[in-house]
Every structure is written in C-alpha cells, then in structure tokens.
Amino acid sequence: MAFSFARRFRPASHPKFSALLAVTAGAILLSACHPAVKDPNDPKFVVAEKGTWQISKAELDAEVANFLKEKNATPDQVGSKMPMVQTAMLKNMVLKKIILDHAAALQLQDVDKDTAAEIEKLKGPLSDAELADKLKTAGLSLDELKQRIHEKVIIGKVLDAEAFKNSDPTDEEVNDFYLKNKASITEPPQVRASRILVHLDEKSTPEEKKAKKKIIDKAYARVMHGEEFSKVATEVSEDQSSKSKGGDLDFFRPNENEAGFDQVAFSTKPGAVSPVFETSLGYQFLKVTDTKPGGPVPLADVRPKIAAYLKEQKMKQESQDYATKLLADPTIKYHLVLVDPPAQTMGGPGGGEPSAPPDANEPPPSQEQAPAEQQAPPSQAPAAPDTSSAPPAAAPSK
C-alpha cells in the first residue's frame, strides 16, 4: 500500500498535538452570554472564557476563516456543518490556551533554543526577507509564524511532560500486530535497470524525431555489437540523473513510472537488453541488471516501522485522553451552542485495530500527513500556510 505525505510545515498541528485536538462527541447547549456584550453576532461577544483569558467572536471567526482557506473551502460548501466547524475550532483554541496555562507552571527547558532551531529548519537557505515575502502571499507575517512555532514547541513539551506516559509498544504488541497483518506487509517485485535515453518533447517536429531515432538506433547497435552499455550510456544518454552512473536507475517497483516503461522493464529478462521503445520522455532502451522477487517482509526488517506506527497510535490515544480531561474543566465557560461531530473510534492500541498496517517500504501514515476530507467536519486546528522554500518536486517519470 502507499501513502501520501505532505511536506508543508504545520505549526498549529504538531505531530504530538494533532490527535490532542480531537473533540468529544455530543451536542451541548450553553446559553448564558457574557454580560458585557449580549449580541452573539457582535465581534466583541465572548464565546468562551476561563480565568484571566477570553476568546471573542472575532477571534473565532478568524480561526474558522483560516481553516476554510487552508482547506480551499467556502462557507457555502460547508453549509449546515458550519456549527461543527465552529465548535471544533473553538475547542482547539480553548485547548491551546489551557495547555499554555499549564506550561507557565512547568519548568520547561530549551524552549527558545528549540524554537530558533525550528525556525532555521523551516527557513533553509532563505533570508528573513525572502521568507517574509513567501509568508506574505499566504497572509501570514514572520512574527506571527515565529509565535506559532514558539507555541508549538511549548505544546510539545507540555505533552511530553503530562500526556505521554506509556507510548512505547512492547515486543509482544509488535509481534502480535505483525502476525495479524502479515498478509498485508509485503514487498512488491523490483527491477534494477540501466537505460539510454534520447529526449523528445511534444514540440518535436517529424524531422527532429527522425534525427533522434537515428541517434538511439545507433546507440542500440553499438550495445548489441558488444560495447559496454555503461560506456554508451555515458556518451549518448540524455538522462542527466543516470548517465554519469552508466545509465543505472537503481531498483524500482511497479507503478513508479509510466505504464509503457514498466511493461518493458518487468518483461525483460535479467542480463538482456530491451528493444528501443518510446515514452513521453523520448526514445530509450534498457538493460535489466537485477531483480528482486516480491513477497512477505520478515518481521526483523519491518519491526522498527511497526513499533513507530504503534507508538504513534498510542500517542494519539494518550493525547486525546489528555484533551478530553482538559476540556472537562468545569471552569471553562462557553457562550454559544456547541455541536460536535459524531464520535470516531481511535485506531491502534487502546482503540481497536489500526485501519491499515504500515507499508514495508514507507513510514506509517500520521494524522498530520493524511489528507483531510473537506466534506467532513474538522477535528483539528487549521494548519499554517505552506512555508517551505519550494514546493516538493515531482519525480520524473521513467
């Protein structure tokens, strides 16, 4: 199985914080209004308060707007589920404030140091000015981002101190998970091949295609007459990523490349050279140099990934339990109708079997990385805009 992974930085949904932001099920009506402002539609209306802090309607509306922007959704698309969105966002805001209150009572170490490290990691080679420009297009200032990162670091440390008590899975739990999911923890067949490629594009004229075909045919003849494939690839191939390695593409699995490429690669015997064929990249031919059969993955090879997956599931459950406990504080006062989404069963230890075992070749999915369904009411806070130095580059098809 394969999972997709977002590469964006999400200060508001720290990996340890994402499950914590789940809210409890049910519908609660809290009717009393703050005495200062009576109109619940007034931006100054207090929607929630506890002790020395309050959350206004304007702050809640801004949080909801940011969430919808992040999900590329409009209020009209959300429709009747808007009360659920508002409830989830408000509870997230309350939860964060409570955790930050807890942080003030703890002697947290290295907060500023870790915050600076997170910022430098995020910036990469960018200057402050360049990062600020990128953030500006997303409607976020550099100071706002730094504040989010600072809070994210604090929240992570509070969770380490107060929520995560028994997160590491036992050997027995890992073994049991492997036995129950062994049929799904498999390795697909793999092929290792070298190639010689002559590029074409959609603008190539018939004359250019004819000239390119002569080049690839001449290279093919050289190989078939005994010249070393790697030598010809280094001299002729236009695939810049492999020509310096004699055309070697290393191992690859089915469906990683164009269907036409896979069809040739997986039907060519080890040691054999394929005929010349055409893909969207141009004319090419392959030499298959090695193969690996598919089949079950031994427990020893996948144990670390299973352990990491089960630990993540335990942390989600522990953080959700912690959130439920914090939100049950009777001193929290809400001044609007709260409408929660239906309760969902947590996967992993403590909440039933996970929906899918970890892939043998990729890290297990995390809640932060999993794509959110726009149709479903949210159970986590909106993520910060993408602030990576560049969007992830798609791997070129072979």
C-alpha positions, -999 to +999 in steps of 0.1 A: +000+000+000+012+035-005+006+067+015+010+103+005+030+127+026+025+164+029+058+184+030+044+215+045+052+229+079+022+228+102+029+247+134-007+245+146-009+208+142+023+194+157+026+156+153+020+152+190-008+178+190-029+166+161-048+139+179-050+161+210-072+185+190-099+159+186-131+169+204-156+149+223-188+137+208-223+150+216-241+183+214-241+207+243-262+238+247-247+265+269-270+295+268-256+322+291-240+352+275-211+373+286-226+404+303-205+430+285-218+422+250-252+405+246-254+401+208-237+367+198-231+382+163-211+411+177-173+406+170-167+415+207-191+389+220-172+365+243-177+329+230-155+312+257-136+322+288-117+308+317-099+326+345-080+355+331-085+349+294-114+352+269-120+343+233-141+367+212-164+360+183-139+379+161-111+356+171-132+325+164-144+338+131-107+344+121-098+309+131-127+294+111-118+316+081-081+304+082-093+268+084-116+271+054-088+289+034-064+261+042-089+235+030-099+255-001-135+255+011-161+282+013-189+287+040-214+278+013-197+244+007-196+237+044-233+246+047-251+230+076-219+216+091-206+251+099-216+248+136-194+217+138-165+236+123-170+265+147-172+241+177-140+222+166-121+255+161-133+270+194-124+239+214-090+238+197-085+275+208-096+267+243-074+237+245-043+255+233-049+283+259-052+257+287-020+239+277-002+272+275-015+279+310-001+246+322+033+255+305+036+285+328+036+262+358+062+239+344+099+245+342+103+238+305+138+235+292+153+249+260+121+265+246+139+294+230+167+272+217+143+247+201+121+275+187+152+290+170+161+256+156+126+251+142+127+285+125+161+278+110+150+244+098+120+260+082+139+288+066+165+266+050+186+288+027+161+317+027+168+350+043+143+366+067+132+389+040+127+361+015+108+340+040+087+371+049+078+375+012+066+339+009+046+342+040+030+375+028+014+357-001-002+333+024-014+362+046+010+354+074+037+377+089+071+365+100+064+375+136+031+355+135+049+325+122+075+327+149+048+330+175+031+299+162+064+280+162+071+291+198+037+279+209+041+246+190+074+240+209+058+247+242+028+225+235+051+196+225+070+199+258+038+201+279+025+169+262+058+152+268+056+161+305+019+155+311+003+133+284+027+107+272+032+081+299+032+047+282+037+053+245+064+027+236+049-006+224+061-038+239+077-066+218+046-086+223+024-058+208+047-055+178+048-093+172+010-095+176+005-067+151+028-083+126+011-117+128-024-101+123-012-080+094+014-103+078-006-108+046-006-071+040+031-064+049+046-074+016+073-063-007+064-059-044+087-073-071+115-049-081+137-045-111+171-028-115+179-015-149+201+009-168+189+029-197+199+051-226+175+079-233+173+104-261+148+132-252+117+141-273+090+166-264+056+174-276+070+202-298+094+179-317+089+181-354+089+149-376+124+158-388+136+161-352+120+128-342+137+112-372+171+125-362+166+114-326+156+080-338+188+076-357+208+085-326+191+060-304+193+033-331+230+039-335+235+036-297+214+004-297+236-011-325+267-003-305+255-021-275+242-051-295+276-053-312+293-057-278+302-023-265+297-018-227+262-005-220+276+019-194+301+034-218+275+040-244+251+055-218+277+079-206+284+091-241+249+092-256+222+092-229+204+125-223+191+114-189+212+136-167+204+118-135+216+084-147+242+089-175+270+097-150+263+063-134+264+044-167+226+046-171+219+029-138+184+037-124+188+015-093+158-006-082+122+005-088+088-010-082+057-014-104+037+018-109+065+041-101+069+050-138+050+052-170+030+021-178+049+016-211+082+018-193+071-007-166+058-031-193+093-032-209+113-033-177+093-061-160+091-082-191+129-081-199+150-109-185+179-102-163+210-095-184+190-088-215+187-056-235+152-044-245+143-032-279+141+006-285+107+020-273+091+054-269+076+071-239+067+106-231+103+113-223+116+101-257+133+071-273+151+047-249+161+012-243+170-007-212+193-034-198+179-052-169+207-058-144+190-074-114+156-083-100+141-089-066+110-111-061+081-099-041+067-115-010+062-112+027+087-089+046+104-106+076+095-092+110+131-081+117+131-059+086+098-041+094+099-042+133+111-005+136+084+008+114+057-012+132+070+000+165+069+036+153+034+032+139+021+016+172+038+043+192+021+070+171-013+053+177-007+052+214+004+088+215-028+098+196-049+080+222-030+094+251-032+129+237-069+126+230-075+113+266-055+143+278-075+167+257-108+152+270-096+157+305-086+193+300-118+202+282-139+187+310-127+215+333-160+229+348-145+264+350-145+268+312-175+288+302-189+287+267-214+312+255-227+296+223-242+263+211-216+236+207-223+210+181-197+182+180-193+157+151-201+120+157-176+102+179-149+083+159-131+052+171-094+057+176-072+032+157-043+014+172-037+001+208-064+013+231-089+020+204-092-011+182-071-022+153-055+004+131-072+007+097-041-003+078-007-017+087+024+003+078+039-001+044+071-022+044+089+004+024+075+037+037+069+052+071+034+046+085+009+073+079+004+100+105-027+121+112-008+152+103+002+138+070-030+122+060-052+142+036-082+158+052-116+153+038-132+186+031-167+171+034-162+160+070-163+185+099-128+191+111-114+177+144-081+196+143-069+231+141-061+248+108-025+243+096-003+272+088+002+281+052+029+263+033+062+280+041+087+256+026+113+272+004+099+255-026+071+231-035+081+194-035+094+184-069+076+155-086+099+127-095+103+125-133+086+095-149+110+070-163 
